């Protein structure tokens, strides 16, 4: 099936945020990376053609 949704672009901005608020995205990224690694180990996700996808796709 062809992709029908537009590409997603993520931008980070840190104009007037305190130091504590600036570390939140970093903490989230670390947590998400760990979660993805665990899901790959559990067989729920796999790396296919350089992308992480649900197992069996």
Backbone bond lengths (Angstrom), bond angles and torsions (degrees), N, CA, C in turn:
res aa  C-N    CA-C-N  psi(-1)  N-CA   C-N-CA  omega(-1)  CA-C   N-CA-C  phi
1 X - - - 1.437 - - 1.525 108.63 -
2 X 1.301 116.10 133.93 1.459 121.19 -178.94 1.522 110.43 -74.00
3 X 1.295 114.08 147.97 1.469 119.53 177.66 1.523 109.07 -70.11
4 X 1.329 116.56 129.31 1.462 120.30 -177.86 1.516 113.33 -111.36
5 X 1.326 117.77 -15.03 1.462 119.74 -179.55 1.524 110.48 -89.54
6 X 1.331 116.64 151.85 1.461 119.23 179.67 1.520 111.02 -71.71
7 X 1.332 116.53 159.80 1.458 121.30 175.99 1.522 109.45 -61.52
8 X 1.333 116.15 147.18 1.459 122.26 179.66 1.518 108.73 -102.96
9 X 1.312 116.31 132.10 1.451 121.30 177.64 1.524 108.53 -116.34
10 X 1.336 116.90 127.99 1.464 122.08 -179.20 1.515 108.13 -110.42
11 X 1.324 115.93 128.37 1.461 121.14 177.99 1.522 108.43 -124.03
12 X 1.329 116.38 139.25 1.458 121.16 176.68 1.522 108.09 -107.25
13 X 1.316 116.81 133.40 1.458 121.04 176.42 1.521 108.80 -128.76
14 X 1.305 116.17 138.06 1.462 122.12 -177.22 1.527 110.93 -132.27
15 X 1.280 118.84 48.60 1.461 120.97 -174.20 1.529 113.20 -64.87
16 X 1.326 118.60 -67.08 1.458 120.98 -173.79 1.526 112.91 -115.87
17 X 1.307 117.72 27.72 1.458 120.26 -177.46 1.520 110.98 -86.62
18 X 1.323 116.04 146.95 1.461 120.39 175.26 1.524 109.22 -72.61
19 X 1.306 116.48 168.38 1.463 121.24 -179.66 1.520 111.41 -60.85
20 X 1.326 116.87 -37.85 1.470 120.49 179.71 1.523 110.87 -64.50
21 X 1.327 117.42 -39.13 1.457 120.84 179.60 1.524 110.95 -71.92
22 X 1.315 118.06 -30.02 1.455 120.96 -179.90 1.522 111.82 -70.89
23 X 1.331 118.12 -28.57 1.459 120.19 -178.53 1.531 111.83 -79.84
24 X 1.327 117.82 -17.86 1.468 120.36 -179.06 1.532 112.47 -57.77
25 X 1.339 120.65 -46.51 1.470 119.26 178.38 1.531 112.62 -62.38
26 X 1.323 116.71 -34.78 1.465 120.43 178.67 1.525 110.01 -66.81
27 X 1.326 116.74 -42.91 1.456 120.74 178.77 1.525 110.59 -64.74
28 X 1.319 116.86 -41.37 1.462 120.73 178.40 1.525 110.40 -62.77
29 X 1.332 117.49 -43.20 1.459 120.83 179.79 1.526 110.91 -61.80
30 X 1.320 117.65 -41.41 1.472 121.45 178.57 1.524 110.66 -64.72
31 X 1.330 116.41 -43.58 1.459 120.12 179.09 1.529 111.17 -64.15
32 X 1.313 116.78 -42.20 1.470 120.77 179.88 1.531 110.81 -65.33
33 X 1.322 117.17 -40.85 1.460 120.53 178.37 1.524 110.40 -61.28
34 X 1.328 117.12 -43.15 1.468 121.27 178.84 1.518 110.64 -64.40
35 X 1.326 117.47 -42.21 1.462 121.91 178.64 1.531 111.21 -62.09
36 X 1.311 116.96 -42.92 1.467 120.86 179.38 1.528 110.39 -65.04
37 X 1.332 117.29 -42.61 1.469 120.56 177.52 1.531 110.75 -59.30
38 X 1.329 116.62 -44.30 1.460 120.37 179.46 1.526 111.26 -63.03
39 X 1.314 116.97 -41.55 1.466 120.51 -179.58 1.531 111.24 -66.77
40 X 1.323 117.81 -32.69 1.468 120.96 174.91 1.521 109.25 -67.23
41 X 1.340 117.23 -45.13 1.463 121.52 178.80 1.526 111.87 -62.00
42 X 1.327 117.25 -35.91 1.459 121.98 -179.81 1.528 112.53 -78.18
43 X 1.315 116.98 -8.92 1.454 120.44 179.72 1.515 114.38 85.22
44 X 1.321 117.70 10.37 1.464 120.76 178.58 1.524 111.92 -81.90
45 X 1.327 116.29 -28.55 1.458 122.60 177.68 1.518 108.43 -124.90
46 X 1.339 116.37 158.08 1.458 121.12 174.96 1.520 109.16 -144.07
47 X 1.330 116.07 159.60 1.457 121.63 176.03 1.521 106.81 -97.10
48 X 1.324 115.62 119.84 1.460 121.71 -176.70 1.522 108.13 -134.63
49 X 1.308 116.36 122.04 1.469 121.92 -179.30 1.524 111.70 54.76
50 X 1.335 117.15 37.52 1.450 121.55 177.48 1.516 115.09 79.56
51 X 1.335 117.70 7.92 1.459 121.03 179.04 1.519 109.82 -124.45
52 X 1.310 116.22 150.15 1.459 121.22 176.10 1.518 107.44 -91.20
53 X 1.333 115.54 121.29 1.459 121.32 -175.70 1.524 109.51 -134.10
54 X 1.341 117.48 161.18 1.463 119.39 174.75 1.531 110.14 -60.90
55 X 1.301 116.88 144.65 1.466 122.30 -179.01 1.527 109.94 -57.05
56 X 1.322 116.11 133.98 1.457 121.70 175.63 1.512 114.71 93.14
57 X 1.297 119.50 -1.53 1.468 120.82 179.36 1.486 111.02 -88.65
